[in-house]
Amino acid sequence: MIRPLRNLVAVLAALTGLALASGPALAAPVQKAAPAAAPVATKSLAPASAHNWNQTIVRTPRDSYLLGNPDGQIKLVEYVSYTCPHCAHFTQESDAQLRLGMIGPGKGSIEVRNFVRDPVDLTVALLTHCVPTKAFWPTHVMFLTRQPDWIGLEATATNAQRQRWTTGPLASRTRAIASDFKFYDMIATRGIDRPAADRCLADEALATRLAAATKEAEEKDYVQGTPSFVLNGLPLAGTASWAALKPQIEARMN
């Protein structure tokens, strides 16, 4: 289990004026009585049989990304943190199965929403928003499946590195993180050169919106850890793995 970087969260909260996720980073969601969350409004697309739904992705007004058929019977929302090992495990186990069994045939959609835990997580989130919409999904999967290659620096960083990550303007902090974690090299494989990446890493407006969306997730969907899921408008308690989620999806599919 990776420990939450509460000191770094406080720095980002000071920037945005909003509280980011500060509870146990990997805690499973807690069951609470709550009204069902309203589904994301999306434009109706072609019938499932006439469309390659694995190629259909849209960026929503809330800065999330929705892959698949928005009119399908399954509407899955995933709250993700890029520094969360459980999120990486979920993606490694579920991506191919979801795309083959649910997304491809047009039976449903999956919407990825950021739940920002710390400045490293925020840095990756800003970079995944930097690519064209059609390139989001492979970029998202790349950062999660390659997480074991880069996450160790959180534990081994020098004091000087941590100082660069936590002081100064947002752009200087995120660029230091991108350099130290070699995120520039990773995002370059998606066609984003360093000047373009730097512009995205300086996007304070987006950083503020992602912080606000994190706060909203805590309040409306009762998200307390990642990954967390909302299935057909219902927040799922005790569901933080593909093994736990898969039967709940299958029970709702014809």
C-alpha positions as CSV (number, residue, x, y, z in Angstrom):
1,M,0.0,0.0,0.0
2,I,1.3,3.4,-0.9
3,R,1.0,6.0,1.7
4,P,-0.9,9.2,0.9
5,L,1.4,12.3,0.6
6,R,-0.6,14.5,2.9
7,N,2.1,17.2,3.0
8,L,2.0,17.5,-0.8
9,V,-1.8,17.5,-0.9
10,A,-1.8,20.5,1.4
11,V,0.4,22.4,-1.0
12,L,-1.9,21.8,-3.9
13,A,-4.9,22.6,-1.8
14,A,-3.3,26.0,-1.0
15,L,-3.0,26.6,-4.8
16,T,-6.6,25.8,-5.6
17,G,-8.3,26.8,-2.4
18,L,-10.0,23.4,-2.3
19,A,-9.4,20.3,-0.2
20,L,-8.1,17.3,-2.1
21,A,-8.4,13.7,-1.2
22,S,-6.7,13.4,2.2
23,G,-8.2,10.2,3.7
24,P,-6.6,6.7,3.4
25,A,-5.5,6.6,-0.3
26,L,-6.5,3.0,-0.9
27,A,-9.4,2.6,1.4
28,A,-12.4,0.8,-0.1
29,P,-15.5,3.0,-0.5
30,V,-17.9,3.0,2.5
31,Q,-21.5,2.2,2.0
32,K,-23.8,5.1,2.6
33,A,-27.4,5.7,1.9
34,A,-27.5,8.1,-1.0
35,P,-29.6,9.0,-4.0
36,A,-28.4,7.6,-7.3
37,A,-26.0,9.8,-9.1
38,A,-27.3,11.3,-12.3
39,P,-25.8,9.7,-15.4
40,V,-23.5,11.8,-17.5
41,A,-25.3,13.6,-20.3
42,T,-23.9,12.5,-23.6
43,K,-24.9,12.7,-27.2
44,S,-26.7,9.7,-28.6
45,L,-24.6,7.8,-31.2
46,A,-25.3,5.1,-33.8
47,P,-26.8,1.7,-32.9
48,A,-24.3,-0.7,-31.3
49,S,-24.2,-3.0,-34.3
50,A,-23.1,-0.2,-36.7
51,H,-20.3,1.2,-34.7
52,N,-16.8,0.4,-33.6
53,W,-17.3,1.4,-30.0
54,N,-13.7,0.9,-28.9
55,Q,-12.8,3.8,-31.1
56,T,-15.5,6.1,-29.7
57,I,-14.3,8.4,-26.9
58,V,-15.5,11.8,-25.8
59,R,-14.2,14.4,-23.3
60,T,-17.1,15.4,-21.1
61,P,-17.9,18.9,-19.7
62,R,-16.5,17.7,-16.4
63,D,-13.1,16.9,-17.9
64,S,-13.6,13.2,-17.7
65,Y,-13.4,10.8,-20.7
66,L,-16.1,8.4,-21.8
67,L,-15.2,5.4,-23.9
68,G,-17.9,3.3,-25.6
69,N,-21.7,3.5,-26.2
70,P,-23.3,6.1,-23.9
71,D,-26.7,4.6,-24.7
72,G,-25.7,1.0,-23.7
73,Q,-27.2,-0.8,-20.8
74,I,-24.0,-0.5,-18.7
75,K,-22.8,2.9,-17.6
76,L,-19.7,2.5,-15.5
77,V,-17.8,5.4,-13.9
78,E,-14.3,4.8,-12.5
79,Y,-12.6,7.2,-10.1
80,V,-8.9,6.8,-10.6
81,S,-5.7,8.1,-9.1
82,Y,-2.5,7.5,-11.1
83,T,-0.4,7.0,-8.0
84,C,-2.8,4.3,-6.7
85,P,-1.4,0.7,-7.0
86,H,-4.9,-0.7,-6.9
87,C,-5.9,1.4,-9.9
88,A,-2.9,0.0,-11.8
89,H,-3.9,-3.5,-10.9
90,F,-7.5,-2.9,-11.9
91,T,-6.5,-1.6,-15.3
92,Q,-4.0,-4.4,-16.0
93,E,-6.7,-7.0,-15.1
94,S,-9.8,-5.4,-16.6
95,D,-8.9,-3.4,-19.7
96,A,-8.9,-6.1,-22.3
97,Q,-12.0,-7.8,-20.9
98,L,-14.0,-4.6,-20.7
99,R,-13.1,-3.6,-24.2
100,L,-13.9,-7.1,-25.6
101,G,-17.0,-8.0,-23.7
102,M,-18.7,-4.7,-22.9
103,I,-17.3,-1.7,-24.9
104,G,-16.7,-3.3,-28.3
105,P,-20.2,-4.8,-28.7
106,G,-21.8,-1.5,-27.7
107,K,-23.2,-2.9,-24.5
108,G,-22.0,0.1,-22.5
109,S,-19.4,2.7,-21.6
110,I,-16.8,3.4,-19.1
111,E,-16.1,7.0,-17.9
112,V,-12.8,7.8,-16.3
113,R,-12.8,10.6,-13.7
114,N,-9.7,11.9,-11.9
115,F,-9.6,11.7,-8.1
116,V,-6.5,13.7,-7.3
117,R,-4.6,12.5,-4.3
118,D,-1.2,14.3,-4.6
119,P,0.9,16.4,-6.9
120,V,2.5,13.4,-8.7
121,D,-1.0,12.2,-9.5
122,L,-2.0,15.7,-10.6
123,T,1.0,15.9,-12.9
124,V,0.1,12.7,-14.7
125,A,-3.6,13.8,-14.9
126,L,-2.5,17.0,-16.6
127,L,-0.4,15.1,-19.1
128,T,-3.2,12.6,-20.0
129,H,-5.4,15.7,-20.7
130,C,-2.7,17.0,-23.0
131,V,-3.1,14.5,-25.8
132,P,-5.9,14.6,-28.4
133,T,-9.2,13.1,-27.1
134,K,-8.8,10.0,-29.4
135,A,-5.4,9.3,-27.8
136,F,-6.6,9.6,-24.2
137,W,-7.3,5.9,-23.6
138,P,-4.0,4.5,-24.6
139,T,-2.2,7.3,-22.7
140,H,-4.3,6.6,-19.6
141,V,-3.5,2.9,-19.8
142,M,0.2,3.5,-20.5
143,F,0.7,5.5,-17.2
144,L,-1.1,2.9,-15.2
145,T,0.4,-0.2,-16.7
146,R,3.9,1.3,-16.4
147,Q,3.3,2.5,-12.9
148,P,5.7,0.0,-11.3
149,D,8.5,1.5,-13.4
150,W,8.1,5.0,-12.0
151,I,6.2,4.9,-8.7
152,G,9.2,3.9,-6.6
153,L,10.7,7.4,-6.8
154,E,8.0,8.6,-4.3
155,A,9.8,6.6,-1.7
156,T,13.4,7.2,-2.7
157,A,13.3,10.9,-3.7
158,T,15.9,13.2,-2.2
159,N,15.0,16.2,0.0
160,A,16.1,18.4,-2.9
161,Q,13.7,16.7,-5.2
162,R,10.8,16.9,-2.8
163,Q,11.6,20.6,-2.3
164,R,11.2,21.2,-6.1
165,W,7.9,19.2,-6.1
166,T,6.4,21.3,-3.3
167,T,7.5,24.9,-3.7
168,G,7.0,27.6,-6.3
169,P,4.3,28.1,-8.9
170,L,2.3,25.1,-10.2
171,A,4.3,25.0,-13.5
172,S,7.7,24.7,-11.8
173,R,6.4,22.0,-9.5
174,T,4.7,19.8,-12.1
175,R,7.7,20.3,-14.5
176,A,10.1,19.1,-11.8
177,I,7.9,16.1,-11.2
178,A,7.7,15.3,-14.9
179,S,11.4,15.5,-15.2
180,D,12.3,13.5,-12.2
181,F,9.8,10.7,-12.9
182,K,10.7,10.8,-16.7
183,F,7.1,11.6,-17.6
184,Y,8.4,13.7,-20.5
185,D,9.8,10.6,-22.1
186,M,6.6,8.7,-21.7
187,I,4.3,11.4,-23.1
188,A,6.7,11.9,-26.0
189,T,5.7,8.4,-27.2
190,R,2.2,9.9,-27.6
191,G,3.4,12.7,-29.9
192,I,3.6,15.4,-27.2
193,D,7.0,17.2,-27.2
194,R,8.4,19.0,-24.2
195,P,7.2,22.5,-25.1
196,A,3.6,21.2,-25.5
197,A,3.9,19.2,-22.3
198,D,5.1,22.2,-20.4
199,R,2.1,24.2,-21.5
200,C,-0.2,21.5,-20.2
201,L,1.7,21.2,-17.0
202,A,1.1,25.0,-16.4
203,D,-2.7,24.7,-16.8
204,E,-3.8,26.1,-13.4
205,A,-7.5,26.3,-14.6
206,L,-7.6,22.6,-15.3
207,A,-5.8,21.8,-12.0
208,T,-8.4,23.8,-10.1
209,R,-11.3,22.0,-11.9
210,L,-9.8,18.6,-11.2
211,A,-9.5,19.6,-7.5
212,A,-13.1,20.7,-7.5
213,A,-14.2,17.5,-9.2
214,T,-12.3,15.5,-6.5
215,K,-14.2,17.3,-3.8
216,E,-17.5,16.8,-5.6
217,A,-16.8,13.0,-5.8
218,E,-16.2,12.9,-2.1
219,E,-19.5,14.7,-1.4
220,K,-21.8,13.3,-4.1
221,D,-20.5,9.8,-4.9
222,Y,-19.0,9.2,-1.4
223,V,-15.6,8.4,-2.9
224,Q,-13.1,7.7,-0.1
225,G,-10.4,5.7,-1.9
226,T,-9.4,4.6,-5.4
227,P,-10.4,2.9,-7.5
228,S,-14.1,3.6,-6.8
229,F,-17.0,2.8,-9.1
230,V,-20.5,4.0,-9.9
231,L,-22.5,1.5,-11.9
232,N,-25.7,2.7,-13.6
233,G,-25.9,5.6,-11.2
234,L,-25.3,3.6,-8.1
235,P,-22.0,4.1,-6.1
236,L,-20.6,0.6,-5.3
237,A,-19.5,-0.1,-1.8
238,G,-16.7,-2.6,-1.1
239,T,-15.7,-2.7,-4.8
240,A,-12.1,-1.9,-5.5
241,S,-11.0,-4.7,-7.8
242,W,-11.9,-6.3,-11.1
243,A,-12.8,-9.5,-9.3
244,A,-15.4,-7.7,-7.2
245,L,-16.7,-5.5,-10.1
246,K,-16.9,-8.1,-12.9
247,P,-19.9,-10.1,-11.5
248,Q,-21.8,-6.9,-10.8
249,I,-21.4,-5.8,-14.5
250,E,-22.3,-9.3,-15.8
251,A,-25.5,-9.3,-13.6
252,R,-26.7,-6.2,-15.5
253,M,-25.9,-7.4,-19.0
254,N,-28.3,-9.4,-21.2
